[in-house]
Amino acid sequence: MMTPKPPYYAVIFTSVLPEAGADYHAMAEKMETLARSQPGYLGMDSVRNEAAGITVSYWQDLESIHQWKDNIEHQAAQRMGKERWYQEYQVRVAKVEHAYSFDRP
Amino acid sequence: MMTPKPPYYAVIFTSVLPEAGADYHAMAEKMETLARSQPGYLGMDSVRNEAAGITVSYWQDLESIHQWKDNIEHQAAQRMGKERWYQEYQVRVAKVEHAYSFDRP
């Protein structure tokens, strides 16, 4: 995922989700589409395997992160996540200060 | 991964690695063990699937991140990564300002 020059913000979401079935994946896709339409959204990287996941979303500023967290549909998804899918998760809000990348020539 | 109260630093490493075989996994394990012995190391979250990976490592401060980046064995691993395994990667250095977690009761 290409992002603009720092500074910007990252939300690092790490989770353990042993119960994730088709309903989880449908909801994850829906939330990704919804996030994309939010003001200040810059992009997302996400990798999951059978039992764990890391999703990092990138945002212009803290204000856009707070708006996304408070979004009504996202709030409902967060509740379902706690009730149904997640064994545990951590959320870390971090200011990206420096970034570099490698592309194989 | 439990980490101390913010502020601390996160290095967000996202990669595309279509070529990762047993030699890659052996090296990744070796680097994880080496990272653990570095001053200022706080922990690591890592998830890979067939073709992509996200590793987030946590550090006390920027100084400990620079030391780890410059570590001789790690430098050699970084070179091999570019030559052999990674199609592309991004590294983002970010200051964690806020964190919270959920554990299913």
Backbone of each chain as ProteinMPNN parsed JSONL, in Angstrom:
{"seq_chain_A": "MMTPKPPYYAVIFTSVLPEAGADYHAMAEKMETLARSQPGYLGMDSVRNEAAGITVSYWQDLESIHQWKDNIEHQAAQRMGKERWYQEYQVRVAKVEHAYSFDRP", "coords_chain_A": {"N_chain_A": [[0.852, -1.195, 0.0], [0.701, 2.079, -1.004], [1.451, 5.144, 0.491], [1.043, 8.662, 1.334], [3.727, 11.059, 1.875], [5.168, 10.966, 5.158], [4.358, 13.251, 7.896], [1.686, 11.042, 8.967], [-1.11, 9.111, 10.179], [-1.248, 5.805, 11.681], [-3.345, 3.054, 12.346], [-2.92, 0.316, 14.176], [-4.078, -2.824, 14.197], [-4.263, -5.708, 15.87], [-5.212, -9.091, 16.081], [-6.742, -12.013, 17.581], [-8.546, -14.537, 16.297], [-10.265, -17.104, 16.461], [-12.747, -17.932, 15.649], [-13.52, -17.063, 13.17], [-15.573, -17.117, 10.484], [-17.443, -17.378, 7.394], [-19.251, -15.299, 7.797], [-17.769, -13.471, 9.247], [-15.808, -12.749, 7.353], [-17.348, -11.55, 5.385], [-18.261, -9.33, 6.785], [-15.831, -8.048, 7.341], [-15.03, -7.323, 4.796], [-17.065, -5.562, 4.119], [-16.61, -3.531, 5.988], [-14.132, -2.665, 5.161], [-14.723, -1.524, 2.692], [-16.416, 0.52, 3.573], [-14.656, 2.007, 5.191], [-12.974, 3.003, 3.253], [-14.445, 5.06, 2.166], [-14.353, 7.046, 4.018], [-13.587, 10.333, 5.308], [-10.231, 11.43, 5.165], [-9.109, 8.927, 5.034], [-6.388, 6.898, 4.09], [-5.46, 4.436, 3.256], [-4.942, 0.803, 3.496], [-3.459, -2.076, 4.956], [-3.661, -5.561, 5.198], [-3.399, -8.718, 6.698], [-4.271, -12.054, 7.159], [-4.236, -15.189, 8.882], [-5.088, -18.586, 9.739], [-5.816, -18.172, 12.401], [-5.142, -15.686, 13.371], [-4.766, -12.127, 12.919], [-3.513, -9.155, 11.318], [-4.254, -5.862, 10.812], [-3.501, -2.876, 9.317], [-4.444, 0.373, 9.179], [-4.355, 3.499, 7.453], [-4.277, 6.972, 8.047], [-5.121, 10.437, 7.64], [-5.087, 12.171, 9.856], [-5.619, 12.479, 13.476], [-8.244, 13.217, 13.962], [-9.712, 12.132, 11.772], [-9.443, 9.426, 12.367], [-10.86, 9.233, 14.792], [-13.419, 9.885, 13.918], [-13.947, 7.705, 12.254], [-13.851, 5.603, 14.097], [-16.146, 6.233, 15.528], [-18.171, 5.969, 13.706], [-21.438, 4.913, 12.874], [-22.18, 2.399, 11.645], [-19.753, 1.108, 11.792], [-19.422, 0.998, 14.536], [-21.424, -0.853, 15.212], [-20.368, -3.098, 13.978], [-18.04, -3.383, 15.477], [-19.129, -4.106, 17.946], [-20.294, -6.613, 17.282], [-17.979, -7.953, 16.632], [-16.709, -8.227, 19.118], [-18.564, -9.807, 20.44], [-18.8, -12.097, 18.908], [-16.516, -12.9, 17.29], [-13.837, -12.19, 17.996], [-11.225, -13.374, 20.006], [-9.331, -11.961, 21.317], [-8.043, -8.62, 21.033], [-5.797, -5.963, 20.056], [-5.475, -2.478, 19.842], [-3.583, 0.013, 18.395], [-2.736, 3.338, 18.169], [-0.81, 5.276, 16.122], [1.683, 7.646, 15.218], [3.022, 8.045, 12.117], [6.285, 8.641, 11.402], [8.365, 8.308, 9.693], [9.181, 6.746, 6.648], [9.981, 4.132, 4.313], [10.636, 2.295, 1.279], [10.939, -0.763, -0.635], [11.247, -1.966, -3.911], [11.443, -4.69, -5.994], [13.694, -4.53, -8.64]], "CA_chain_A": [[0.0, 0.0, 0.0], [1.47, 3.325, -1.061], [0.854, 6.216, 1.296], [1.773, 9.917, 1.118], [4.875, 11.312, 2.75], [4.839, 11.245, 6.56], [3.6, 12.501, 8.902], [0.264, 10.668, 8.927], [-1.346, 8.185, 11.288], [-1.547, 4.393, 11.442], [-4.029, 2.302, 13.394], [-2.425, -1.067, 14.12], [-5.093, -3.674, 14.812], [-3.82, -7.103, 15.903], [-6.326, -9.842, 16.662], [-6.815, -13.469, 17.603], [-9.948, -14.764, 15.929], [-10.411, -18.521, 16.116], [-14.123, -18.228, 15.233], [-13.866, -16.298, 11.969], [-16.12, -17.865, 9.356], [-17.867, -16.585, 6.235], [-19.906, -14.065, 8.25], [-16.69, -12.54, 9.585], [-15.147, -12.245, 6.145], [-18.291, -10.631, 4.742], [-18.256, -8.081, 7.554], [-14.523, -7.41, 7.153], [-15.057, -6.712, 3.467], [-17.995, -4.422, 4.198], [-15.954, -2.463, 6.748], [-13.051, -2.132, 4.337], [-15.373, -0.633, 1.72], [-16.905, 1.691, 4.307], [-13.481, 2.799, 5.592], [-12.465, 3.681, 2.053], [-15.253, 6.259, 1.88], [-14.253, 7.995, 5.135], [-12.646, 11.442, 5.13], [-8.921, 11.236, 5.782], [-8.611, 7.556, 4.845], [-5.268, 6.872, 3.146], [-5.183, 3.098, 2.751], [-5.01, -0.283, 4.466], [-2.788, -3.352, 4.72], [-4.284, -6.545, 6.068], [-3.018, -10.113, 6.472], [-4.846, -12.988, 8.131], [-4.093, -16.627, 8.644], [-6.214, -19.331, 10.31], [-6.216, -17.824, 13.764], [-4.697, -14.358, 13.793], [-4.775, -11.125, 11.859], [-3.014, -7.801, 11.547], [-4.732, -4.875, 9.846], [-2.998, -1.533, 9.576], [-5.077, 1.377, 8.326], [-3.587, 4.752, 7.435], [-5.209, 8.097, 8.147], [-4.497, 11.74, 7.547], [-4.918, 12.801, 11.167], [-6.36, 11.834, 14.57], [-9.663, 13.52, 13.785], [-10.335, 11.153, 10.869], [-9.492, 8.15, 13.104], [-11.968, 9.309, 15.756], [-14.672, 9.82, 13.151], [-14.128, 6.322, 11.801], [-14.186, 4.795, 15.281], [-17.503, 6.559, 15.968], [-19.136, 5.692, 12.635], [-22.513, 4.05, 13.408], [-22.076, 1.023, 11.137], [-18.52, 0.545, 12.325], [-19.701, 0.692, 15.953], [-22.181, -2.112, 15.248], [-19.407, -4.16, 13.626], [-17.152, -3.566, 16.63], [-19.872, -4.884, 18.955], [-20.382, -8.002, 16.814], [-16.63, -8.508, 16.735], [-16.449, -8.632, 20.512], [-19.494, -10.854, 20.862], [-18.778, -13.293, 18.084], [-15.343, -13.392, 16.569], [-12.497, -11.965, 18.543], [-10.784, -13.858, 21.298], [-8.676, -10.773, 21.871], [-7.413, -7.723, 20.073], [-5.14, -4.747, 20.521], [-5.498, -1.355, 18.911], [-2.546, 1.007, 18.691], [-2.785, 4.509, 17.298], [0.591, 5.685, 16.048], [2.018, 8.681, 14.238], [4.118, 7.614, 11.245], [7.254, 9.734, 11.302], [9.402, 8.015, 8.709], [8.785, 5.576, 5.862], [10.739, 3.872, 3.095], [10.143, 1.069, 0.665], [11.79, -1.478, -1.604], [10.567, -2.685, -4.998], [12.444, -5.427, -6.781], [13.824, -3.904, -9.976]], "C_chain_A": [[0.885, 1.241, 0.0], [0.727, 4.402, -0.275], [1.646, 7.496, 1.048], [2.958, 10.036, 2.075], [4.427, 11.511, 4.2], [4.996, 12.74, 6.842], [2.152, 12.22, 8.505], [0.088, 9.642, 10.035], [-1.602, 6.762, 10.825], [-2.328, 3.853, 12.632], [-3.639, 0.842, 13.202], [-3.399, -1.942, 14.898], [-4.611, -5.126, 14.726], [-4.895, -7.92, 16.617], [-6.093, -11.346, 16.644], [-8.274, -13.809, 17.378], [-10.169, -16.197, 15.481], [-11.768, -18.828, 15.484], [-14.496, -17.623, 13.89], [-14.314, -17.189, 10.821], [-16.514, -16.918, 8.242], [-18.499, -15.266, 6.67], [-18.866, -13.014, 8.65], [-16.093, -11.917, 8.322], [-16.044, -11.272, 5.384], [-18.274, -9.279, 5.463], [-16.932, -7.326, 7.365], [-14.477, -6.68, 5.808], [-15.933, -5.46, 3.457], [-17.324, -3.246, 4.908], [-14.803, -1.847, 5.952], [-13.607, -1.147, 3.307], [-15.836, 0.654, 2.392], [-15.743, 2.609, 4.713], [-12.972, 3.638, 4.426], [-13.195, 4.981, 1.746], [-15.128, 7.327, 2.971], [-13.288, 9.135, 4.813], [-11.324, 11.143, 5.84], [-8.343, 9.845, 5.65], [-7.515, 7.536, 3.786], [-4.984, 5.489, 2.57], [-5.165, 2.069, 3.865], [-4.148, -1.452, 4.015], [-3.376, -4.36, 5.681], [-3.812, -7.938, 5.693], [-3.648, -10.955, 7.571], [-4.369, -14.399, 7.822], [-5.222, -17.329, 9.411], [-6.721, -18.727, 11.617], [-5.846, -16.42, 14.203], [-4.718, -13.405, 12.611], [-4.084, -9.849, 12.291], [-3.578, -6.932, 10.428], [-4.158, -3.531, 10.258], [-3.723, -0.596, 8.623], [-4.37, 2.709, 8.516], [-4.549, 5.919, 7.29], [-4.443, 9.408, 8.157], [-4.174, 12.346, 8.915], [-5.77, 12.073, 12.217], [-7.864, 12.041, 14.423], [-10.346, 12.484, 12.874], [-10.413, 9.765, 11.525], [-10.666, 8.141, 14.082], [-13.313, 9.225, 15.044], [-14.962, 8.396, 12.686], [-14.513, 5.424, 12.97], [-15.645, 5.011, 15.692], [-18.57, 6.312, 14.914], [-20.161, 4.637, 13.103], [-22.397, 2.592, 12.942], [-20.821, 0.33, 11.661], [-18.689, 0.178, 13.801], [-20.439, -0.64, 16.089], [-21.256, -3.288, 14.943], [-18.465, -4.442, 14.793], [-17.841, -4.396, 17.725], [-19.957, -6.353, 18.555], [-19.031, -8.688, 16.925], [-16.338, -9.025, 18.131], [-17.322, -9.803, 20.928], [-19.205, -12.183, 20.177], [-17.414, -13.819, 17.694], [-14.031, -13.307, 17.331], [-12.305, -12.62, 19.899], [-10.114, -12.702, 22.046], [-8.238, -9.871, 20.73], [-6.733, -6.571, 20.78], [-5.254, -3.694, 19.421], [-4.415, -0.371, 19.353], [-2.635, 2.135, 17.672], [-1.411, 5.15, 17.313], [0.811, 6.704, 14.942], [3.222, 8.228, 13.414], [5.045, 8.802, 11.004], [8.191, 9.572, 10.121], [8.986, 6.758, 7.96], [9.72, 5.403, 4.674], [10.295, 2.525, 2.54], [11.172, 0.49, -0.302], [10.882, -2.125, -2.652], [11.622, -3.403, -5.788], [12.505, -4.853, -8.185], [13.35, -4.882, -11.074]], "O_chain_A": [[1.713, 1.428, 0.892], [-0.492, 4.534, -0.384], [2.791, 7.435, 0.602], [3.146, 9.207, 2.965], [3.41, 12.159, 4.445], [5.697, 13.431, 6.103], [1.494, 13.009, 7.828], [1.04, 9.336, 10.753], [-2.106, 6.534, 9.726], [-2.012, 4.155, 13.783], [-3.983, 0.217, 12.199], [-3.526, -1.812, 16.116], [-4.558, -5.703, 13.64], [-5.428, -7.49, 17.64], [-5.354, -11.874, 15.813], [-9.139, -13.422, 18.164], [-10.252, -16.482, 14.286], [-11.929, -19.871, 14.85], [-15.663, -17.659, 13.502], [-13.512, -17.93, 10.254], [-15.999, -15.804, 8.143], [-18.321, -14.24, 6.014], [-19.059, -11.82, 8.421], [-15.901, -10.703, 8.247], [-15.566, -10.293, 4.81], [-18.274, -8.224, 4.829], [-16.927, -6.101, 7.243], [-13.956, -5.57, 5.704], [-15.582, -4.441, 2.864], [-17.455, -2.099, 4.479], [-14.536, -0.65, 6.06], [-13.038, -0.079, 3.081], [-15.667, 1.744, 1.847], [-15.836, 3.831, 4.594], [-12.597, 4.801, 4.578], [-12.63, 5.891, 1.141], [-15.731, 8.395, 2.862], [-12.289, 8.93, 4.125], [-11.31, 10.663, 6.974], [-7.224, 9.591, 6.094], [-7.69, 8.094, 2.703], [-4.346, 5.369, 1.525], [-5.347, 2.406, 5.035], [-4.11, -1.782, 2.829], [-3.571, -4.054, 6.857], [-3.82, -8.306, 4.519], [-3.573, -10.62, 8.754], [-4.132, -14.759, 6.669], [-6.234, -16.691, 9.703], [-7.918, -18.769, 11.902], [-6.206, -16.005, 15.305], [-4.692, -13.825, 11.454], [-4.068, -9.502, 13.472], [-3.402, -7.229, 9.246], [-4.308, -3.1, 11.402], [-3.631, -0.747, 7.405], [-3.856, 3.01, 9.594], [-5.507, 5.866, 6.518], [-3.3, 9.49, 8.606], [-3.121, 12.954, 9.104], [-6.539, 11.17, 11.889], [-8.657, 11.148, 14.723], [-11.441, 12.017, 13.185], [-11.351, 9.012, 11.263], [-11.383, 7.145, 14.184], [-14.236, 8.566, 15.523], [-16.107, 7.946, 12.729], [-15.4, 4.58, 12.843], [-16.304, 4.079, 16.153], [-19.76, 6.435, 15.204], [-19.788, 3.602, 13.656], [-22.503, 1.667, 13.748], [-20.824, -0.87, 11.935], [-18.16, -0.835, 14.258], [-20.127, -1.45, 16.961], [-21.349, -4.342, 15.571], [-18.131, -5.594, 15.066], [-17.227, -5.266, 18.344], [-19.722, -7.239, 19.378], [-18.95, -9.867, 17.272], [-15.794, -10.115, 18.307], [-16.887, -10.682, 21.671], [-19.342, -13.25, 20.774], [-17.164, -15.023, 17.75], [-13.221, -14.234, 17.311], [-13.109, -12.447, 20.814], [-10.317, -12.51, 23.245], [-8.084, -10.321, 19.595], [-7.039, -6.243, 21.926], [-5.142, -3.994, 18.233], [-4.342, 0.022, 20.518], [-2.612, 1.903, 16.463], [-0.899, 5.523, 18.369], [0.203, 6.63, 13.874], [4.315, 8.049, 13.952], [4.633, 9.832, 10.471], [8.741, 10.545, 9.606], [8.493, 5.807, 8.567], [10.196, 6.38, 4.095], [9.665, 1.725, 3.232], [12.122, 1.152, -0.718], [9.877, -2.751, -2.316], [12.602, -2.792, -6.214], [11.476, -4.708, -8.845], [13.381, -4.544, -12.257]]}, "seq_chain_B": "MMTPKPPYYAVIFTSVLPEAGADYHAMAEKMETLARSQPGYLGMDSVRNEAAGITVSYWQDLESIHQWKDNIEHQAAQRMGKERWYQEYQVRVAKVEHAYSFDRP", "coords_chain_B": {"N_chain_B": [[0.235, -9.421, 21.645], [1.512, -8.019, 24.52], [2.289, -4.76, 25.471], [4.177, -2.079, 27.05], [2.765, 0.904, 28.607], [1.942, 3.531, 26.284], [3.996, 6.456, 25.589], [5.701, 4.651, 22.961], [7.643, 3.053, 20.363], [6.698, 1.796, 17.105], [7.619, -0.406, 14.513], [6.422, -0.863, 11.446], [6.243, -3.358, 9.23], [5.523, -4.245, 6.087], [5.077, -6.707, 3.604], [5.528, -8.259, 0.367], [5.978, -11.452, -0.572], [6.55, -13.72, -2.59], [8.332, -15.769, -2.906], [8.995, -17.116, -0.603], [10.434, -19.681, 1.052], [11.556, -22.578, 2.901], [14.076, -21.66, 3.667], [13.67, -18.949, 3.983], [11.897, -18.928, 6.182], [13.468, -20.013, 8.187], [15.394, -17.999, 8.419], [13.771, -15.849, 9.2], [12.959, -16.694, 11.706], [15.399, -16.786, 13.021], [16.072, -14.069, 12.999], [14.046, -13.06, 14.563], [14.647, -14.121, 17.049], [17.126, -12.884, 17.439], [16.359, -10.184, 17.467], [14.928, -10.101, 19.818], [16.917, -10.041, 21.722], [17.896, -7.512, 21.629], [18.708, -4.222, 22.891], [16.072, -2.265, 24.204], [14.043, -3.535, 22.874], [10.636, -4.403, 22.72], [8.693, -6.192, 21.877], [6.821, -8.205, 19.463], [4.555, -8.565, 16.732], [3.4, -10.779, 14.275], [2.127, -11.779, 11.17], [1.693, -14.014, 8.541], [0.673, -14.955, 5.248], [0.232, -16.943, 2.281], [1.462, -15.25, 0.423], [1.977, -12.732, 1.41], [2.974, -10.55, 4.106], [2.773, -9.139, 7.4], [4.685, -7.593, 9.783], [4.955, -6.309, 12.945], [7.063, -4.637, 14.991], [7.952, -3.666, 18.312], [9.358, -0.982, 20.103], [11.435, 0.697, 22.507], [12.434, 3.271, 21.97], [13.583, 5.594, 19.372], [16.321, 5.346, 19.081], [16.89, 2.653, 19.789], [15.672, 1.375, 17.657], [17.241, 2.253, 15.488], [19.698, 1.098, 16.175], [19.047, -1.618, 15.948], [18.423, -1.772, 13.215], [20.959, -1.34, 12.171], [22.403, -3.483, 13.074], [24.818, -6.011, 12.511], [24.316, -8.736, 11.711], [21.64, -8.539, 11.14], [21.694, -6.711, 9.06], [22.885, -8.279, 7.06], [20.844, -10.127, 6.706], [18.842, -8.438, 5.756], [19.937, -7.749, 3.264], [19.899, -10.284, 1.985], [17.18, -10.66, 1.957], [16.308, -8.739, 0.113], [17.577, -9.648, -2.171], [16.639, -12.237, -2.523], [14.009, -12.917, -1.471], [11.959, -10.908, -1.144], [9.438, -9.362, -3.021], [8.472, -6.839, -2.8], [8.599, -4.326, -0.238], [7.436, -2.329, 2.546], [8.508, -0.061, 5.01], [7.552, 1.393, 7.994], [8.065, 3.766, 10.423], [6.777, 4.482, 13.502], [5.31, 6.446, 16.084], [3.786, 5.24, 18.869], [0.947, 6.452, 20.292], [-1.315, 5.958, 21.685], [-3.144, 3.305, 23.098], [-5.255, 0.406, 23.285], [-7.043, -2.498, 24.463], [-8.825, -5.622, 23.992], [-10.086, -8.391, 25.72], [-11.646, -11.438, 25.534], [-14.025, -12.159, 27.977]], "CA_chain_B": [[1.476, -8.999, 22.3], [1.301, -6.943, 25.482], [3.378, -3.779, 25.475], [3.981, -1.108, 28.138], [1.96, 2.091, 28.277], [2.56, 4.487, 25.375], [4.536, 6.324, 24.239], [6.823, 3.815, 22.534], [7.671, 3.069, 18.903], [6.375, 0.598, 16.33], [8.099, -0.503, 13.135], [5.424, -1.606, 10.677], [6.918, -3.918, 8.06], [4.574, -4.966, 5.229], [5.874, -7.264, 2.516], [5.022, -9.233, -0.598], [7.097, -12.398, -0.65], [6.076, -14.918, -3.275], [9.399, -16.776, -2.992], [9.426, -17.514, 0.725], [10.455, -21.11, 1.341], [12.077, -22.967, 4.216], [15.221, -20.814, 4.025], [13.114, -17.69, 4.495], [11.317, -19.111, 7.507], [14.589, -20.187, 9.112], [15.99, -16.685, 8.639], [12.812, -15.035, 9.957], [13.021, -17.159, 13.09], [16.695, -16.351, 13.555], [16.007, -12.619, 13.216], [13.148, -12.81, 15.695], [15.437, -14.421, 18.253], [18.138, -11.837, 17.573], [15.665, -8.938, 17.849], [14.554, -10.228, 21.228], [18.072, -9.769, 22.579], [18.349, -6.133, 21.417], [18.27, -3.237, 23.884], [14.905, -1.476, 23.836], [13.019, -4.364, 22.211], [9.459, -4.58, 23.576], [7.828, -7.281, 21.443], [6.599, -8.321, 18.021], [3.402, -9.281, 16.194], [3.706, -11.117, 12.903], [1.199, -12.687, 10.503], [1.984, -14.234, 7.121], [-0.059, -15.985, 4.514], [1.042, -17.514, 1.198], [2.174, -14.302, -0.44], [2.16, -11.413, 2.02], [3.215, -10.584, 5.536], [2.9, -7.909, 8.178], [5.352, -7.765, 11.064], [5.063, -5.058, 13.7], [7.909, -4.786, 16.176], [7.754, -2.56, 19.243], [10.653, -0.544, 20.622], [11.367, 1.741, 23.521], [12.726, 4.603, 21.42], [14.169, 5.581, 18.031], [17.701, 4.879, 19.192], [16.933, 1.188, 19.752], [15.324, 0.988, 16.277], [18.424, 2.467, 14.645], [20.684, 0.06, 16.517], [18.595, -2.885, 15.366], [18.577, -1.676, 11.762], [22.387, -1.388, 11.848], [23.008, -4.737, 13.546], [25.527, -6.663, 11.403], [23.604, -9.933, 11.224], [20.371, -8.076, 10.57], [22.048, -6.112, 7.764], [23.075, -9.381, 6.102], [19.505, -10.677, 6.438], [18.145, -7.462, 4.909], [20.458, -7.901, 1.906], [19.361, -11.522, 1.421], [15.749, -10.432, 1.727], [16.125, -8.006, -1.147], [18.068, -10.437, -3.302], [16.02, -13.543, -2.677], [12.632, -13.224, -1.067], [10.91, -9.878, -1.206], [9.038, -8.665, -4.236], [8.451, -5.447, -2.347], [8.22, -4.108, 1.164], [7.402, -0.974, 3.1], [8.833, 0.064, 6.425], [7.047, 2.65, 8.559], [8.449, 3.953, 11.822], [5.653, 5.259, 14.031], [5.272, 6.618, 17.534], [2.491, 4.829, 19.415], [0.5, 7.5, 21.219], [-2.519, 5.552, 22.391], [-3.373, 1.878, 22.876], [-6.227, -0.258, 24.147], [-7.17, -3.895, 24.068], [-10.019, -6.371, 24.387], [-9.927, -9.826, 25.96], [-12.959, -12.031, 25.806], [-14.09, -12.553, 29.399]], "C_chain_B": [[1.164, -7.85, 23.247], [2.532, -6.035, 25.475], [3.12, -2.793, 26.614], [3.093, 0.047, 27.684], [2.672, 2.969, 27.258], [3.06, 5.704, 26.162], [5.674, 5.303, 24.125], [6.757, 3.79, 21.01], [7.27, 1.726, 18.299], [7.05, 0.7, 14.974], [7.139, -1.429, 12.402], [6.081, -2.053, 9.371], [5.899, -4.733, 7.268], [5.332, -5.467, 4.008], [5.056, -8.168, 1.605], [6.178, -10.173, -0.864], [6.657, -13.707, -1.275], [7.076, -16.073, -3.215], [9.767, -17.389, -1.644], [9.303, -19.018, 0.956], [11.028, -21.37, 2.719], [13.236, -22.077, 4.64], [14.755, -19.459, 4.56], [12.633, -17.863, 5.931], [12.402, -19.315, 8.572], [15.222, -18.834, 9.444], [15.065, -15.798, 9.484], [12.847, -15.404, 11.433], [14.301, -16.692, 13.774], [16.666, -14.857, 13.889], [15.091, -12.27, 14.389], [13.891, -13.054, 17.01], [16.471, -13.332, 18.509], [17.509, -10.517, 18.036], [15.363, -8.94, 19.339], [15.691, -9.87, 22.184], [18.553, -8.314, 22.468], [17.881, -5.214, 22.539], [17.056, -2.459, 23.353], [13.811, -2.25, 23.129], [11.86, -4.629, 23.171], [8.567, -5.747, 23.15], [7.581, -7.231, 19.946], [5.281, -9.037, 17.741], [3.688, -9.559, 14.734], [2.661, -12.083, 12.355], [1.608, -12.784, 9.041], [0.943, -15.149, 6.513], [0.809, -16.383, 3.319], [1.937, -16.469, 0.527], [2.457, -12.947, 0.189], [2.383, -11.564, 3.514], [3.165, -9.197, 6.146], [3.58, -8.277, 9.488], [5.426, -6.392, 11.714], [5.947, -5.337, 14.908], [7.818, -3.507, 17.004], [9.07, -2.274, 19.96], [10.479, 0.628, 21.574], [11.526, 3.145, 22.926], [13.371, 4.471, 20.032], [15.59, 5.035, 18.034], [17.778, 3.346, 19.101], [16.547, 0.669, 18.354], [16.536, 1.152, 15.351], [19.5, 1.424, 14.92], [20.32, -1.279, 15.885], [18.768, -2.875, 13.844], [20.049, -1.85, 11.357], [23.095, -2.653, 12.315], [23.588, -5.531, 12.358], [24.775, -7.873, 10.827], [22.278, -9.56, 10.564], [20.594, -7.435, 9.199], [22.206, -7.194, 6.689], [21.727, -9.986, 5.716], [18.715, -9.74, 5.521], [18.617, -7.575, 3.455], [19.897, -9.157, 1.237], [17.882, -11.379, 1.102], [15.495, -9.752, 0.394], [16.515, -8.846, -2.346], [17.166, -11.636, -3.597], [14.514, -13.599, -2.514], [11.595, -12.161, -1.385], [10.688, -9.357, -2.614], [9.013, -7.162, -3.949], [8.22, -5.41, -0.842], [8.173, -2.625, 1.485], [7.759, -1.039, 4.578], [8.305, 1.412, 6.894], [7.43, 2.692, 10.038], [7.45, 4.925, 12.44], [5.694, 5.308, 15.549], [3.872, 6.277, 18.048], [2.099, 5.816, 20.51], [-0.592, 7.004, 22.137], [-2.754, 4.076, 22.092], [-4.467, 1.37, 23.795], [-6.448, -1.668, 23.629], [-8.48, -4.486, 24.565], [-9.618, -7.82, 24.606], [-11.283, -10.405, 26.258], [-12.982, -12.545, 27.238], [-14.218, -14.072, 29.536]], "O_chain_B": [[0.617, -6.828, 22.833], [3.668, -6.507, 25.474], [1.992, -2.674, 27.092], [2.724, 0.141, 26.513], [3.888, 3.144, 27.347], [2.598, 5.954, 27.276], [6.478, 5.12, 25.039], [5.896, 4.445, 20.424], [7.473, 0.669, 18.896], [7.055, 1.764, 14.354], [7.055, -2.621, 12.697], [6.428, -1.232, 8.521], [5.46, -5.79, 7.721], [6.141, -4.736, 3.436], [4.049, -8.752, 2.005], [7.237, -9.749, -1.326], [6.418, -14.69, -0.572], [6.709, -17.225, -3.446], [10.759, -18.112, -1.552], [8.199, -19.555, 1.043], [10.996, -20.505, 3.595], [13.379, -21.764, 5.822], [15.363, -18.895, 5.47], [12.929, -17.037, 6.794], [12.271, -18.853, 9.705], [15.544, -18.556, 10.599], [15.527, -15.085, 10.375], [12.775, -14.536, 12.303], [14.297, -16.265, 14.929], [17.172, -14.435, 14.929], [15.333, -11.305, 15.115], [13.769, -12.279, 17.959], [16.671, -12.908, 19.647], [18.061, -9.823, 18.89], [15.516, -7.931, 20.027], [15.453, -9.447, 23.316], [19.511, -7.928, 23.137], [16.79, -5.397, 23.08], [17.03, -2.051, 22.192], [12.761, -1.69, 22.813], [12.081, -5.036, 24.312], [7.774, -6.244, 23.95], [8.063, -6.338, 19.25], [4.93, -9.998, 18.427], [4.167, -8.679, 14.019], [2.343, -13.086, 12.992], [1.841, -11.771, 8.381], [0.395, -16.018, 7.191], [2.021, -16.172, 3.354], [3.051, -16.784, 0.109], [3.107, -12.101, -0.427], [2.025, -12.581, 4.109], [3.478, -8.204, 5.489], [3.118, -9.157, 10.214], [5.903, -5.432, 11.109], [5.617, -6.174, 15.747], [7.633, -2.414, 16.468], [9.792, -3.185, 20.365], [9.543, 1.421, 21.477], [10.839, 4.083, 23.33], [13.665, 3.364, 19.581], [16.006, 4.348, 17.101], [18.643, 2.811, 18.407], [17.05, -0.369, 17.924], [16.813, 0.28, 14.527], [20.138, 0.926, 13.992], [21.18, -1.982, 15.355], [19.211, -3.865, 13.261], [20.342, -2.44, 10.317], [24.261, -2.87, 11.985], [22.927, -5.697, 11.332], [24.625, -8.006, 9.613], [21.853, -10.168, 9.581], [19.78, -7.598, 8.29], [21.729, -7.046, 5.565], [21.493, -10.317, 4.554], [18.008, -10.192, 4.621], [17.81, -7.508, 2.528], [19.474, -9.119, 0.082], [17.395, -11.91, 0.104], [14.596, -10.131, -0.356], [15.884, -8.78, -3.401], [16.954, -12.004, -4.752], [13.816, -14.238, -3.302], [10.493, -12.469, -1.837], [11.627, -8.963, -3.306], [9.468, -6.344, -4.748], [7.706, -6.364, -0.258], [8.773, -1.792, 0.807], [7.359, -1.958, 5.293], [8.571, 2.444, 6.278], [7.148, 1.764, 10.796], [7.292, 6.05, 11.967], [6.065, 4.338, 16.209], [2.896, 6.944, 17.704], [2.805, 5.994, 21.503], [-0.791, 7.538, 23.228], [-2.581, 3.642, 20.953], [-4.605, 1.827, 24.93], [-6.085, -1.991, 22.498], [-9.149, -3.929, 25.435], [-8.905, -8.41, 23.793], [-11.994, -9.92, 27.138], [-12.083, -13.269, 27.665], [-14.286, -14.588, 30.652]]}, "name": "protein", "num_of_chains": 2, "seq": "MMTPKPPYYAVIFTSVLPEAGADYHAMAEKMETLARSQPGYLGMDSVRNEAAGITVSYWQDLESIHQWKDNIEHQAAQRMGKERWYQEYQVRVAKVEHAYSFDRPMMTPKPPYYAVIFTSVLPEAGADYHAMAEKMETLARSQPGYLGMDSVRNEAAGITVSYWQDLESIHQWKDNIEHQAAQRMGKERWYQEYQVRVAKVEHAYSFDRP"}
